[in-house]
Amino acid sequence: MVCQNRKAWHDYQILETYEAGMVLTGTEVKSLRAGRANLKDSFARIADSELWLENMHISPYEQGNRFNHDPKRARKLLMHKNEIMRLWGRTREKGLALIPLKVYFKDGRAKVELALARGKKIYDKREEIARREARRELERALRRRA
């Protein structure tokens, strides 16, 4: 795995996940293999029946000289047309968005895991934090007794 969007699990309710290929330049691949990518504030959008990943930051490759890439350029994602159209229909629903969860290599090819997600409200986040802390306290108490 190259990078992961941990904050997505906190900010969004994940409904479904999808895998998509990425169209990259040579220096982007080398930078990804070095682990120099960031998914913070990135999202996917559908334009003209094509899927695009926006705001993903891939740092310029140090030995890339003039052939280096723009770090925040829009990158095309590869999925079957019928999957893209189904996602387009789902994202038209109120409050649903396409959020990248992680970037990884599979059989030498760069892949991104996309999630169809709904944004959480502040009270949902607080409730989840309280539930997590209660579970930790229970586990600590059980460890002390044993």
C-alpha positions as CSV (number, residue, x, y, z in Angstrom):
1,M,0.0,0.0,0.0
2,V,1.3,3.5,-0.9
3,C,-1.0,5.8,1.0
4,Q,-4.3,5.7,2.9
5,N,-7.0,8.3,3.7
6,R,-7.6,7.5,7.4
7,K,-9.6,10.7,7.9
8,A,-12.2,9.4,5.4
9,W,-13.4,6.8,7.9
10,H,-13.9,9.5,10.5
11,D,-15.6,12.1,8.2
12,Y,-17.7,9.8,6.1
13,Q,-20.0,6.8,6.4
14,I,-18.7,4.3,3.8
15,L,-21.5,2.6,1.8
16,E,-19.6,0.7,-1.0
17,T,-16.1,0.4,-2.2
18,Y,-14.7,0.1,-5.8
19,E,-11.3,-0.5,-7.3
20,A,-10.1,1.7,-10.2
21,G,-6.9,1.8,-12.2
22,M,-5.0,5.1,-12.5
23,V,-3.5,6.8,-15.6
24,L,-0.1,8.1,-14.5
25,T,3.1,9.4,-16.0
26,G,6.5,7.8,-15.4
27,T,7.7,10.2,-12.7
28,E,4.4,9.8,-10.9
29,V,4.8,6.0,-10.7
30,K,8.3,6.4,-9.4
31,S,7.2,8.9,-6.8
32,L,4.3,6.6,-5.8
33,R,6.7,3.6,-5.4
34,A,8.7,5.8,-3.0
35,G,5.5,6.4,-1.0
36,R,5.4,10.1,-1.7
37,A,1.6,10.6,-2.1
38,N,-1.2,12.2,-0.1
39,L,-4.9,11.6,-0.3
40,K,-5.9,14.4,2.1
41,D,-8.8,16.5,0.6
42,S,-9.0,14.5,-2.6
43,F,-12.2,13.3,-4.2
44,A,-13.4,11.7,-7.5
45,R,-15.8,13.3,-9.9
46,I,-17.5,12.1,-13.1
47,A,-17.2,14.4,-16.2
48,D,-18.2,13.4,-19.7
49,S,-18.7,9.8,-18.7
50,E,-15.1,9.7,-17.4
51,L,-13.9,9.3,-13.8
52,W,-11.3,11.8,-12.5
53,L,-9.4,12.0,-9.3
54,E,-9.0,15.5,-8.1
55,N,-6.6,17.1,-5.4
56,M,-4.4,14.0,-4.9
57,H,-0.9,15.2,-4.2
58,I,2.0,13.1,-5.7
59,S,5.3,14.8,-4.9
60,P,7.6,15.5,-7.8
61,Y,10.2,12.8,-8.4
62,E,13.6,14.1,-7.2
63,Q,15.5,12.8,-10.3
64,G,12.7,13.8,-12.7
65,N,14.2,17.1,-13.9
66,R,12.2,18.8,-16.6
67,F,10.0,15.7,-17.2
68,N,8.4,16.0,-13.8
69,H,4.6,16.2,-13.3
70,D,2.3,18.7,-11.7
71,P,1.8,17.4,-8.2
72,K,-2.0,18.2,-8.0
73,R,-3.1,17.5,-11.5
74,A,-6.4,15.7,-12.2
75,R,-5.8,12.0,-12.9
76,K,-8.0,9.8,-15.0
77,L,-9.4,6.7,-13.3
78,L,-10.1,3.5,-15.2
79,M,-13.4,1.6,-14.7
80,H,-15.9,-0.1,-16.9
81,K,-18.4,2.4,-18.5
82,N,-21.4,0.7,-16.9
83,E,-19.8,1.0,-13.4
84,I,-19.1,4.7,-14.0
85,M,-22.7,5.3,-15.1
86,R,-24.0,3.5,-12.1
87,L,-21.8,5.6,-9.8
88,W,-22.9,8.7,-11.6
89,G,-26.5,7.8,-10.8
90,R,-25.7,7.1,-7.2
91,T,-23.7,10.3,-6.7
92,R,-26.7,12.3,-7.9
93,E,-28.5,11.2,-4.7
94,K,-28.4,13.7,-1.8
95,G,-25.2,13.8,0.1
96,L,-23.2,11.0,-1.6
97,A,-19.6,11.5,-2.8
98,L,-16.8,9.5,-4.2
99,I,-13.8,9.5,-1.8
100,P,-10.5,7.7,-2.4
101,L,-9.6,5.5,0.6
102,K,-6.2,4.1,-0.4
103,V,-3.7,3.8,-3.3
104,Y,-1.7,0.6,-3.8
105,F,0.0,-1.5,-6.4
106,K,-1.6,-4.7,-7.7
107,D,0.4,-6.8,-10.2
108,G,2.6,-3.8,-10.9
109,R,-0.3,-1.4,-11.7
110,A,-1.4,1.5,-9.6
111,K,-4.9,1.2,-8.2
112,V,-7.1,3.4,-6.1
113,E,-9.9,2.2,-3.8
114,L,-12.8,4.5,-4.1
115,A,-15.7,4.6,-1.6
116,L,-19.3,5.8,-2.2
117,A,-19.7,7.7,1.0
118,R,-22.1,10.0,2.9
119,G,-20.8,12.8,5.1
120,K,-21.2,12.4,8.8
121,K,-22.8,15.0,11.0
122,I,-20.8,16.3,14.0
123,Y,-23.1,14.4,16.5
124,D,-22.4,11.2,14.6
125,K,-18.7,11.7,15.0
126,R,-19.0,12.4,18.7
127,E,-21.2,9.3,19.2
128,E,-18.6,7.1,17.4
129,I,-15.8,8.5,19.5
130,A,-17.8,7.9,22.7
131,R,-18.5,4.3,21.6
132,R,-14.8,3.7,20.8
133,E,-13.7,5.1,24.2
134,A,-16.3,3.0,26.1
135,R,-15.0,-0.1,24.3
136,R,-11.4,0.7,25.2
137,E,-12.3,1.2,28.9
138,L,-14.1,-2.1,29.0
139,E,-11.0,-3.8,27.5
140,R,-8.7,-2.2,30.0
141,A,-11.0,-3.3,32.9
142,L,-11.0,-6.8,31.6
143,R,-7.2,-6.9,31.3
144,R,-6.8,-5.6,34.9
145,R,-9.1,-8.4,36.2
146,A,-7.2,-11.1,34.4
